[in-house]
């Protein structure tokens, strides 16, 4: 399978998927490691800078955690 993108954020999971990390691992198996892959939950935020850098902000019990999806 080919995916002409640098970043892929998976959302809206089926009830059969108990852990979103399963879906990310499956996507990595299909697409390879070249993509910035992540899963998003309700309330998570994605920031795309002018230079194309992608950062995901995930809400936790302790506030926000930042995940860099770019390979810049």
Backbone as CSV, one residue per row, in Angstrom:
resi,resn,N_x,N_y,N_z,CA_x,CA_y,CA_z,C_x,C_y,C_z
1,UNK,0.852,-1.171,0.000,0.000,0.000,0.000,0.894,1.228,0.000
2,UNK,0.479,2.246,-0.725,1.238,3.480,-0.797,0.408,4.622,-0.224
3,UNK,1.066,5.468,0.517,0.407,6.626,1.112,1.295,7.832,0.842
4,UNK,0.848,8.732,0.010,1.656,9.871,-0.397,1.524,11.006,0.622
5,UNK,2.072,10.771,1.798,2.011,11.759,2.868,3.194,11.578,3.801
6,UNK,3.544,12.610,4.533,4.618,12.513,5.513,4.089,12.179,6.898
7,UNK,2.837,12.555,7.180,2.265,12.402,8.516,0.866,11.815,8.406
8,UNK,0.552,10.926,9.341,-0.773,10.323,9.375,-1.214,10.225,10.829
9,UNK,-2.363,10.825,11.131,-2.915,10.771,12.484,-4.223,10.003,12.409
10,UNK,-4.269,8.894,13.113,-5.441,8.016,13.098,-6.428,8.449,14.178
11,UNK,-7.712,8.474,13.795,-8.776,8.868,14.724,-9.990,7.972,14.527
12,UNK,-10.972,8.098,15.380,-12.269,7.418,15.260,-12.095,5.903,15.112
13,UNK,-11.688,5.271,16.178,-11.365,3.847,16.157,-12.593,2.962,16.318
14,UNK,-12.529,1.811,15.690,-13.566,0.794,15.801,-13.602,0.274,17.239
15,UNK,-14.740,-0.215,17.647,-14.876,-0.790,18.996,-14.005,-2.035,19.170
16,UNK,-13.613,-2.676,18.081,-12.770,-3.875,18.179,-11.343,-3.545,18.608
17,UNK,-10.949,-2.279,18.486,-9.597,-1.864,18.868,-9.636,-1.364,20.302
18,UNK,-9.011,-2.110,21.185,-9.013,-1.757,22.605,-7.969,-0.688,22.933
19,UNK,-6.887,-0.669,22.172,-5.796,0.266,22.422,-5.399,0.894,21.089
20,UNK,-5.411,2.213,21.023,-5.098,2.907,19.767,-3.690,2.587,19.280
21,UNK,-2.782,2.228,20.195,-1.424,1.876,19.786,-1.413,0.674,18.845
22,UNK,-2.404,-0.206,18.978,-2.526,-1.349,18.053,-2.704,-0.857,16.623
23,UNK,-3.550,0.146,16.443,-3.807,0.687,15.110,-2.562,1.366,14.550
24,UNK,-1.813,2.067,15.398,-0.580,2.718,14.954,0.444,1.666,14.536
25,UNK,0.591,0.606,15.316,1.525,-0.466,14.959,1.136,-1.134,13.649
26,UNK,-0.152,-1.356,13.451,-0.625,-1.954,12.203,-0.330,-1.030,11.021
27,UNK,-0.539,0.269,11.196,-0.251,1.226,10.126,1.243,1.251,9.809
28,UNK,2.091,1.139,10.831,3.538,1.111,10.607,3.946,-0.134,9.826
29,UNK,3.285,-1.256,10.104,3.578,-2.487,9.365,3.231,-2.322,7.885
30,UNK,2.125,-1.650,7.612,1.657,-1.478,6.233,2.439,-0.381,5.514
31,UNK,2.634,0.756,6.179,3.221,1.926,5.529,4.722,2.058,5.733
32,UNK,5.265,1.367,6.719,6.678,1.491,7.025,6.933,2.599,8.036
33,UNK,8.187,2.758,8.376,8.582,3.716,9.414,8.794,5.127,8.877
34,UNK,8.673,5.331,7.570,8.990,6.623,6.965,7.966,7.704,7.305
35,UNK,6.819,7.324,7.791,5.754,8.292,8.068,5.736,8.671,9.547
36,UNK,5.330,9.911,9.828,5.058,10.318,11.193,3.660,9.839,11.538
37,UNK,3.564,8.759,12.296,2.270,8.158,12.626,1.924,8.399,14.079
38,UNK,0.649,8.679,14.331,0.176,8.875,15.702,-1.317,8.588,15.752
39,UNK,-1.815,8.441,16.957,-3.262,8.308,17.164,-3.726,9.520,17.958
40,UNK,-4.938,9.945,17.695,-5.497,11.113,18.386,-6.784,10.725,19.096
41,UNK,-6.981,11.305,20.249,-8.209,11.129,21.023,-8.965,12.451,21.033
42,UNK,-10.198,12.419,21.475,-10.979,13.647,21.600,-10.202,14.655,22.437
43,UNK,-10.112,15.866,21.953,-9.441,16.932,22.689,-7.974,17.108,22.344
44,UNK,-7.346,16.119,21.696,-5.952,16.270,21.292,-5.868,17.337,20.208
45,UNK,-4.697,17.926,20.080,-4.518,19.016,19.117,-3.311,18.749,18.236
46,UNK,-3.385,19.236,17.013,-2.289,19.098,16.059,-1.896,20.499,15.614
47,UNK,-0.585,20.777,15.681,-0.066,22.065,15.239,0.820,21.827,14.011
48,UNK,0.541,22.547,12.927,1.355,22.477,11.719,1.970,23.852,11.514
49,UNK,3.292,23.925,11.634,3.993,25.192,11.491,4.148,25.563,10.016
50,UNK,4.534,26.812,9.769,4.721,27.298,8.400,5.746,26.471,7.621
51,UNK,6.738,25.911,8.329,7.765,25.108,7.652,7.342,23.650,7.461
52,UNK,6.109,23.323,7.859,5.595,21.962,7.683,5.834,21.043,8.864
53,UNK,6.502,21.518,9.903,6.724,20.705,11.097,5.383,20.425,11.775
54,UNK,5.183,19.170,12.182,3.921,18.761,12.794,4.165,18.344,14.237
55,UNK,3.401,18.940,15.138,3.489,18.622,16.557,2.099,18.258,17.048
56,UNK,2.035,17.178,17.808,0.771,16.735,18.378,0.778,17.041,19.868
57,UNK,-0.290,17.632,20.356,-0.444,17.921,21.776,-1.516,16.991,22.323
58,UNK,-1.111,16.151,23.290,-2.033,15.192,23.887,-2.333,15.606,25.319
59,UNK,-3.604,15.556,25.653,-4.047,15.917,26.999,-3.799,14.741,27.943
60,UNK,-3.185,15.019,29.087,-2.960,13.996,30.115,-3.498,14.525,31.443
61,UNK,-3.437,13.691,32.459,-3.874,14.117,33.788,-3.017,15.263,34.327
62,UNK,-1.768,15.362,33.835,-0.833,16.385,34.305,-0.734,17.574,33.362
63,UNK,-1.637,17.693,32.413,-1.596,18.795,31.453,-1.366,18.266,30.047
64,UNK,-0.629,19.005,29.233,-0.389,18.645,27.842,1.003,18.041,27.676
65,UNK,1.110,17.026,26.831,2.414,16.507,26.427,2.559,16.744,24.934
66,UNK,3.768,17.035,24.530,4.047,17.379,23.141,4.781,16.227,22.464
67,UNK,4.354,15.870,21.238,4.965,14.808,20.444,5.292,15.363,19.068
68,UNK,6.572,15.341,18.710,6.995,15.833,17.408,6.817,14.721,16.382
69,UNK,6.001,14.949,15.363,5.766,13.952,14.322,6.664,14.161,13.116
70,UNK,7.350,15.277,13.057,8.173,15.619,11.894,9.557,15.000,12.019
71,UNK,10.143,14.798,10.853,11.505,14.285,10.791,12.469,15.377,10.342
72,UNK,12.084,16.653,10.572,12.901,17.787,10.128,14.106,17.908,11.026
